[in-house]
Amino acid sequence: MNKQWVERRAKAVSRGISAGAPVIAAKAENSEIWDVEGNRYIDFGGGIAVVNTGHRHPLVMKRVYEQLEAFTHTCAMVMPYAPFIEVCEKLNAVAPISGEKKTALVTTGAEAVENAVKFARAYTGRSDIIAFNGGFHGRTLLGMSLTGKVVPYKAKFGPMAPGVWHVPFPVAHKGVTIDETMHAIEWLFKADVEPQRVAAIIIEPVQGEGGFYIAPKELMVKLRKLCDEHGILLIADEIQSGFGRTGKFFAMEHYGVEPDLITSAKSLAGGFPLAAVVGRAKIMDAPEPGGIGGTYAGNPVACAAALGVFDAFEQEGLLEKAEKQGKLIMERMTAIKAKGKGMPIGDVRGLGAMCAFELVTQHGGNEPDAGAAKALAAKCLERGLLILTCGVYADTVRMLTPLTASEMVLKEGLDILESAILGN
């Protein structure tokens, strides 16, 4: 049946929408998925970091069922409802920003990013944005303009939105230092755009599509100082790194540096489409009424799901589980690399349970091998494990296992991964 559905998909669905696995999902529960033929897969992809609380978490589903019995839509801008307000209150409470905060709910991560830019422009009266090479901020016009990766996100879609500037993201083992990053910004101010025209700098604390590179703390400190010096806002794009992935609600909590705005989506609502911008109240109140919103923004069913996600984190200690899961994964991947057998592994990195490793052309080397990463994903799928690749060089395997996964299932998945790497 998988083959027939894949053929039907090829005829019915735009080629521009990729399909990572040549199988069709039929059901999912916690950290496992079954296809239409009944084959079981351990999920190390989490719907691209969407189900940190697992597929169909009971507390999420309880909230959803209750909301479905009440109503599914009024449009929050027409007749507001309690779940919308409650989600905003909870986000304001956990966001690592001091002082009074406010939140705006939308539908997708790209919407959150675009609205964060709108808030920044409305508040500062400025136009331009600085982003980083390798960053991913969505597939809309402004989102892909901010994104620092051409293929597949920008190819054939130009020209990009004006007023967007890119600088290198520091990656030590790729030879890019923090000083080079800061120098690039300083040179940008001298050669291309005066700082008084820059509304915001947007950065992922841990790059998602870019390869799970972790921003150094020193970089965040310097960016905050630079922003304060020039009246620029700092936007933390936490769409992939947020909601417990790194062992904190938001990855920015690891830095002791406060952003002005944070974008959130993906695991915010445990599989339902919901995104948010949370920030300092004075910034969030800068647009005129009606300037922010959307027909489906903050859908009541998605908001109910988000409240269930908060329930799960509060009742099940998922932040602690993220730390434990990440430690187990990092120890295992480091041990596999140390064997020096099978597919050569390069850098192994992670923050909490946001873990990744690179495939390289030879043991002890640093030359990216995109073909090996693609081949490993295929081998794992054949053996019942779903993994995702990413990175500017497409050489990185990222692991986004639900935080609710049992240790037994997690170890089973790592056994499959090791077997595929070693060629057993």
C-alpha positions as CSV (number, residue, x, y, z in Angstrom):
1,M,0.0,0.0,0.0
2,N,2.9,2.4,0.6
3,K,3.9,2.1,-3.0
4,Q,0.4,2.9,-4.3
5,W,0.0,5.9,-2.0
6,V,3.5,7.2,-2.9
7,E,2.5,7.0,-6.6
8,R,-0.8,8.8,-5.9
9,R,1.1,11.5,-4.0
10,A,3.5,12.0,-6.9
11,K,0.6,12.7,-9.2
12,A,-1.5,14.8,-6.9
13,V,1.0,16.9,-4.8
14,S,3.3,19.7,-5.9
15,R,6.9,18.5,-6.4
16,G,8.0,21.5,-4.3
17,I,6.7,19.8,-1.2
18,S,9.3,17.2,-0.3
19,A,8.7,13.8,1.2
20,G,11.5,12.5,3.4
21,A,10.3,8.9,3.7
22,P,8.7,6.8,0.9
23,V,6.1,5.5,3.4
24,I,2.7,6.7,4.5
25,A,1.8,7.2,8.1
26,A,-1.3,5.6,9.5
27,K,-1.1,6.1,13.2
28,A,1.3,7.3,15.9
29,E,1.6,7.1,19.7
30,N,4.2,8.8,21.9
31,S,7.6,8.1,20.1
32,E,6.4,5.5,17.6
33,I,4.7,5.7,14.2
34,W,3.1,2.9,12.1
35,D,2.7,3.1,8.3
36,V,-0.3,1.9,6.2
37,E,1.3,-1.6,6.0
38,G,1.6,-1.9,9.7
39,N,5.4,-1.4,9.9
40,R,6.6,0.3,13.1
41,Y,9.1,3.1,13.2
42,I,10.8,4.7,16.2
43,D,10.5,8.4,15.7
44,F,13.8,10.4,16.1
45,G,12.4,13.2,14.0
46,G,9.4,14.4,16.1
47,G,7.7,15.9,13.1
48,I,10.7,18.3,12.9
49,A,10.7,19.2,16.6
50,V,6.9,19.5,16.8
51,V,6.0,16.6,19.3
52,N,8.4,17.1,22.2
53,T,5.5,15.8,24.3
54,G,5.1,12.9,22.0
55,H,2.4,11.9,19.5
56,R,-1.1,12.3,20.9
57,H,-0.1,13.0,24.5
58,P,-3.1,12.1,26.8
59,L,-3.1,15.5,28.5
60,V,-3.0,17.3,25.1
61,M,-5.7,15.1,23.6
62,K,-7.9,15.6,26.7
63,R,-7.8,19.4,26.3
64,V,-8.4,19.1,22.5
65,Y,-11.5,16.8,23.0
66,E,-12.9,19.2,25.5
67,Q,-12.5,22.2,23.2
68,L,-13.9,20.3,20.2
69,E,-17.1,19.8,22.2
70,A,-17.3,23.6,22.8
71,F,-16.4,25.3,19.5
72,T,-13.7,25.2,16.9
73,H,-13.6,28.8,15.6
74,T,-14.9,32.3,16.2
75,C,-11.7,34.2,15.1
76,A,-9.9,35.6,18.1
77,M,-10.1,39.1,16.6
78,V,-13.9,38.9,16.3
79,M,-14.9,37.2,19.6
80,P,-12.0,36.3,21.9
81,Y,-11.9,33.2,24.0
82,A,-10.3,32.0,27.2
83,P,-7.7,29.5,25.8
84,F,-6.1,32.2,23.7
85,I,-5.7,34.4,26.7
86,E,-4.5,31.5,28.9
87,V,-1.8,30.5,26.5
88,C,-0.6,34.2,26.3
89,E,-0.5,34.3,30.1
90,K,1.6,31.1,30.3
91,L,4.0,32.2,27.7
92,N,4.5,35.5,29.4
93,A,5.2,33.6,32.6
94,V,7.9,31.4,31.2
95,A,9.6,33.6,28.7
96,P,13.2,34.6,29.9
97,I,12.5,38.3,29.6
98,S,12.3,40.6,32.6
99,G,9.6,43.1,33.2
100,E,6.1,43.3,31.8
101,K,5.5,41.0,28.8
102,K,2.8,40.4,26.2
103,T,2.2,37.8,23.6
104,A,0.6,37.5,20.1
105,L,-0.6,34.2,18.8
106,V,-0.5,33.3,15.1
107,T,-0.5,30.0,13.2
108,T,2.9,29.1,11.8
109,G,6.6,29.7,12.6
110,A,7.1,31.8,9.5
111,E,4.2,34.0,10.6
112,A,5.8,34.4,14.0
113,V,9.1,35.5,12.5
114,E,7.4,38.0,10.1
115,N,5.3,39.4,13.0
116,A,8.4,39.7,15.2
117,V,9.9,41.9,12.5
118,K,6.7,43.9,12.3
119,F,6.8,44.5,16.1
120,A,10.5,45.5,15.8
121,R,9.9,47.9,12.9
122,A,6.8,49.4,14.6
123,Y,8.7,50.0,17.9
124,T,12.0,51.3,16.5
125,G,10.7,53.1,13.4
126,R,13.6,51.4,11.5
127,S,13.5,49.0,8.6
128,D,16.5,46.6,8.3
129,I,17.2,43.2,9.9
130,I,20.5,41.4,10.4
131,A,20.4,37.6,10.3
132,F,23.0,34.8,10.2
133,N,24.4,32.4,7.6
134,G,22.8,29.0,8.0
135,G,19.8,30.3,9.9
136,F,16.3,29.2,9.0
137,H,13.3,31.5,9.5
138,G,10.6,30.2,7.2
139,R,9.5,29.8,3.6
140,T,7.5,33.0,3.2
141,L,9.1,35.9,1.3
142,L,10.5,37.6,4.3
143,G,11.2,34.3,6.1
144,M,13.3,32.9,3.2
145,S,15.0,36.3,2.8
146,L,16.1,36.0,6.5
147,T,17.1,32.4,6.0
148,G,20.8,31.9,5.4
149,K,20.7,28.8,3.1
150,V,20.0,28.9,-0.7
151,V,19.0,25.4,-1.6
152,P,16.2,24.5,-1.4
153,Y,14.7,27.5,0.4
154,K,15.7,30.4,-1.9
155,A,16.5,28.7,-5.2
156,K,14.2,30.0,-8.1
157,F,12.3,32.4,-5.7
158,G,14.2,35.6,-6.0
159,P,14.5,38.5,-5.7
160,M,14.5,38.5,-1.9
161,A,13.0,41.1,0.4
162,P,15.1,44.2,0.8
163,G,16.7,45.4,4.0
164,V,18.0,42.0,5.1
165,W,21.7,41.5,5.8
166,H,23.6,38.3,6.6
167,V,26.7,37.7,8.7
168,P,28.6,34.5,9.5
169,F,27.5,32.3,12.3
170,P,30.5,31.2,14.5
171,V,31.3,27.5,14.2
172,A,34.7,26.7,15.7
173,H,35.4,23.4,13.8
174,K,34.5,25.1,10.5
175,G,37.0,27.9,11.3
176,V,34.5,30.7,11.9
177,T,35.2,32.6,15.1
178,I,33.1,34.9,17.3
179,D,35.5,37.7,16.5
180,E,35.0,37.2,12.8
181,T,31.2,37.3,13.3
182,M,31.4,40.6,15.3
183,H,33.8,42.1,12.7
184,A,31.4,41.2,9.9
185,I,28.7,43.2,11.7
186,E,31.0,46.1,12.3
187,W,32.0,46.0,8.6
188,L,28.4,45.9,7.6
189,F,27.8,49.1,9.5
190,K,30.7,50.7,7.7
191,A,30.1,49.4,4.2
192,D,26.3,48.7,3.7
193,V,23.9,49.9,6.4
194,E,24.1,52.4,9.2
195,P,23.2,50.9,12.6
196,Q,20.5,53.6,13.0
197,R,18.6,51.9,10.2
198,V,18.7,48.4,11.8
199,A,15.5,47.4,13.7
200,A,16.7,44.0,14.9
201,I,19.2,41.2,14.9
202,I,17.5,37.8,14.6
203,I,19.3,34.6,15.7
204,E,18.5,31.0,16.5
205,P,20.3,30.1,19.8
206,V,20.7,26.7,18.2
207,Q,20.4,26.6,14.5
208,G,17.8,24.2,13.3
209,E,18.0,23.5,9.5
210,G,21.5,25.0,9.6
211,G,22.9,22.1,11.4
212,F,22.2,22.3,15.1
213,Y,25.2,24.6,15.7
214,I,25.0,26.1,19.2
215,A,25.6,29.8,19.5
216,P,28.4,30.5,22.0
217,K,27.5,32.3,25.1
218,E,30.2,35.0,24.4
219,L,28.4,35.7,21.1
220,M,25.1,36.3,22.8
221,V,26.7,38.6,25.4
222,K,28.3,40.6,22.6
223,L,25.2,40.8,20.5
224,R,23.2,42.1,23.5
225,K,25.8,44.8,24.2
226,L,25.8,45.8,20.5
227,C,22.1,46.0,20.4
228,D,21.9,48.1,23.5
229,E,24.6,50.4,22.2
230,H,22.7,51.1,18.9
231,G,19.1,50.8,20.0
232,I,18.6,47.6,18.0
233,L,16.3,44.8,19.2
234,L,17.5,41.2,19.7
235,I,15.1,38.6,18.4
236,A,15.6,35.0,19.5
237,D,14.0,32.6,17.0
238,E,13.2,29.6,19.3
239,I,10.8,27.9,16.9
240,Q,12.9,24.7,16.9
241,S,15.0,25.1,20.1
242,G,12.1,26.1,22.3
243,F,9.6,24.2,24.5
244,G,12.0,21.9,26.4
245,R,14.2,20.7,23.6
246,T,17.4,22.0,25.2
247,G,16.4,21.1,28.8
248,K,14.9,24.6,29.3
249,F,11.6,26.0,28.1
250,F,13.7,28.3,25.9
251,A,17.3,27.9,24.9
252,M,18.0,31.5,25.8
253,E,17.8,30.5,29.4
254,H,21.3,28.9,29.0
255,Y,22.9,32.2,28.2
256,G,21.9,34.6,30.9
257,V,21.1,37.1,28.1
258,E,17.6,38.5,27.6
259,P,16.2,38.9,24.1
260,D,13.6,41.6,23.4
261,L,11.4,39.2,21.4
262,I,11.1,35.5,21.2
263,T,9.4,33.5,18.4
264,S,7.8,30.1,19.3
265,A,5.9,27.4,17.3
266,K,6.5,23.7,16.6
267,S,6.2,22.0,20.0
268,L,4.2,24.8,21.5
269,A,1.0,22.9,20.7
270,G,2.1,19.3,20.5
271,G,1.2,18.8,16.8
272,F,-1.4,21.4,16.3
273,P,-0.7,24.6,14.3
274,L,0.1,27.4,16.7
275,A,2.9,30.0,16.9
276,A,3.7,33.0,19.0
277,V,5.7,36.1,19.5
278,V,6.4,37.0,23.1
279,G,8.2,40.1,24.1
280,R,8.5,43.3,26.2
281,A,5.1,44.9,26.5
282,K,6.1,48.2,25.2
283,I,7.4,46.6,22.0
284,M,4.4,44.3,21.7
285,D,2.0,47.3,22.0
286,A,3.8,49.3,19.2
287,P,1.6,48.2,16.3
288,E,-1.9,49.8,15.8
289,P,-4.9,47.6,16.7
290,G,-5.6,45.2,13.8
291,G,-2.0,45.4,12.5
292,I,-1.3,41.9,13.9
293,G,-3.5,38.9,13.6
294,G,-5.0,36.4,11.1
295,T,-8.2,34.5,10.5
296,Y,-6.9,31.3,12.1
297,A,-4.4,33.0,14.5
298,G,-4.6,31.4,17.9
299,N,-7.2,28.8,16.8
300,P,-9.1,27.6,19.9
301,V,-8.3,23.9,19.4
302,A,-4.6,24.6,18.9
303,C,-4.7,26.8,22.0
304,A,-6.3,24.0,24.0
305,A,-3.6,21.7,22.8
306,A,-0.9,24.2,24.0
307,L,-2.5,24.2,27.4
308,G,-2.2,20.4,27.4
309,V,1.5,20.8,26.5
310,F,2.0,23.0,29.5
311,D,0.1,20.4,31.6
312,A,2.5,17.7,30.5
313,F,5.6,19.8,31.2
314,E,4.3,20.7,34.7
315,Q,3.2,17.2,35.7
316,E,5.8,15.0,34.1
317,G,9.1,16.8,34.6
318,L,9.9,16.9,30.9
319,L,12.7,19.4,31.3
320,E,14.6,17.0,33.4
321,K,13.8,14.2,31.0
322,A,15.3,16.3,28.2
323,E,18.6,16.6,30.1
324,K,18.7,12.9,30.7
325,Q,17.8,12.0,27.1
326,G,20.4,14.4,25.7
327,K,23.1,13.0,28.0
328,L,22.3,9.4,26.9
329,I,22.3,10.3,23.2
330,M,25.6,12.3,23.4
331,E,27.4,9.5,25.4
332,R,26.2,6.9,22.9
333,M,27.1,8.9,19.8
334,T,30.5,9.8,21.2
335,A,31.2,6.1,21.9
336,I,30.1,5.2,18.3
337,K,32.4,7.8,16.8
338,A,35.3,6.6,19.0
339,K,35.1,3.1,17.4
340,G,36.4,4.6,14.2
341,K,34.4,2.1,12.1
342,G,31.7,2.2,9.5
343,M,30.5,5.6,8.3
344,P,32.9,8.3,9.5
345,I,31.4,10.6,12.1
346,G,32.6,14.2,12.5
347,D,31.5,16.7,15.1
348,V,29.0,15.5,17.7
349,R,27.2,18.2,19.5
350,G,24.1,18.9,21.5
351,L,22.3,21.2,24.0
352,G,20.0,19.2,26.2
353,A,18.1,16.9,23.9
354,M,18.8,18.9,20.8
355,C,21.5,16.7,19.5
356,A,23.3,16.1,16.2
357,F,26.3,14.6,14.5
358,E,28.0,15.2,11.1
359,L,28.9,12.6,8.5
360,V,32.3,13.2,7.0
361,T,34.4,11.6,4.2
362,Q,37.0,10.0,6.4
363,H,37.6,9.1,10.1
364,G,39.2,12.0,11.9
365,G,38.4,14.4,9.0
366,N,36.1,17.4,8.6
367,E,35.0,17.2,5.0
368,P,31.2,17.0,4.9
369,D,29.5,14.0,3.3
370,A,25.9,14.7,2.3
371,G,25.6,11.4,0.5
372,A,26.5,9.4,3.6
373,A,23.9,11.3,5.6
374,K,21.2,10.6,3.0
375,A,22.2,6.9,2.8
376,L,22.2,6.6,6.6
377,A,18.6,8.0,6.8
378,A,17.5,5.4,4.2
379,K,19.3,2.5,6.1
380,C,17.7,3.5,9.3
381,L,14.2,3.7,7.8
382,E,14.6,0.2,6.4
383,R,15.4,-1.0,10.0
384,G,12.5,0.9,11.6
385,L,14.0,4.2,12.7
386,L,13.1,7.6,11.4
387,I,15.9,10.2,11.4
388,L,16.2,13.6,9.8
389,T,19.2,15.3,8.1
390,C,20.0,19.0,8.0
391,G,22.8,21.5,7.6
392,V,24.1,23.9,5.1
393,Y,26.2,21.0,3.7
394,A,23.3,18.4,4.2
395,D,25.8,16.3,6.2
396,T,24.2,16.5,9.6
397,V,21.9,14.0,11.3
398,R,19.7,15.7,14.0
399,M,17.8,13.8,16.6
400,L,14.5,15.1,17.9
401,T,13.1,12.2,19.8
402,P,10.0,13.1,21.8
403,L,11.0,13.9,25.4
404,T,8.3,11.4,26.5
405,A,10.0,8.5,24.9
406,S,10.8,5.6,27.3
407,E,14.4,4.8,27.9
408,M,13.8,1.4,26.4
409,V,12.5,2.8,23.1
410,L,15.3,5.4,23.0
411,K,18.0,2.8,23.4
412,E,16.3,0.6,20.8
413,G,16.5,3.5,18.4
414,L,20.1,4.2,19.2
415,D,20.9,0.5,18.7
416,I,19.4,0.7,15.2
417,L,21.3,3.8,14.5
418,E,24.6,2.3,15.6
419,S,24.0,-0.9,13.5
420,A,23.3,1.2,10.4
421,I,26.4,3.4,11.0
422,L,28.7,0.4,11.6
423,G,27.1,-1.6,8.7
424,N,26.2,-4.6,10.9
